Amino acid sequence: MPVPLAPYPTPPPAPYTPPATNGGQSQLVCSGCRNLLMYPVGATSVCCAVCNAVTAVPPPGTEMAQLVCGGCHTLLMYIRGATSVQCSCCHTVNLALEANQVAHVNCGNCRMLLMYQYGARSVKCAVCNFVTSVGASASTTEQQKFST
């Protein structure tokens, strides 16, 4: 005669835990390998698990900006207001221009949108190497418009 089996007891339901939010963490780029690091708010430095480089955390409230390195195309983060940023990968020194110090023009050959510093007479396209002339009088007029 078969023995009846008792069903396993149902485990009690787990208490609801809301999904983790990013409220207690911030991000920065590793100074060694350029990986994105997450760290708890309040930390003063972060050690990268990949390359073991220690990256200093900027003080709270510091505005950060980003640019792409002109030498190796690595995304660089820097403290807003800096005038230049040296890439830790290829050591290229990149100009860090504020939005009101630059202008845009389409490449005269491939129509790629190019960015250049106010006052420049020409800009070379990184895609097709075409040099597009920028009217000196037009850039002077635009510069006067933004500086007043």
JODARA-V683881 format. One record per backbone hydrogen bond with DSSP energy under -1.0 kcal/mol. NH is the residue of the N-H (numbers start at 1). CO is the residue of the C=O. If there is no record, write none. Layout:
# JODARA-V683881
nh=NH co=CO
nh=NH co=CO
This chain:
# JODARA-V683881
nh=25 co=22
nh=26 co=39
nh=28 co=37
nh=30 co=35
nh=34 co=30
nh=37 co=28
nh=39 co=26
nh=41 co=24
nh=43 co=40
nh=46 co=55
nh=48 co=53
nh=52 co=48
nh=55 co=46
nh=57 co=44
nh=62 co=59
nh=65 co=78
nh=67 co=76
nh=69 co=74
nh=73 co=69
nh=76 co=67
nh=78 co=65
nh=80 co=63
nh=82 co=79
nh=85 co=94
nh=87 co=92
nh=91 co=87
nh=94 co=85
nh=96 co=83
nh=101 co=98
nh=103 co=116
nh=105 co=114
nh=107 co=112
nh=111 co=107
nh=114 co=105
nh=116 co=103
nh=118 co=101
nh=120 co=117
nh=123 co=132
nh=125 co=130
nh=129 co=125
nh=132 co=123
nh=134 co=121
nh=139 co=135
nh=140 co=136
nh=141 co=137
nh=142 co=138
nh=143 co=139
nh=144 co=140
nh=145 co=141
nh=146 co=142
nh=147 co=143
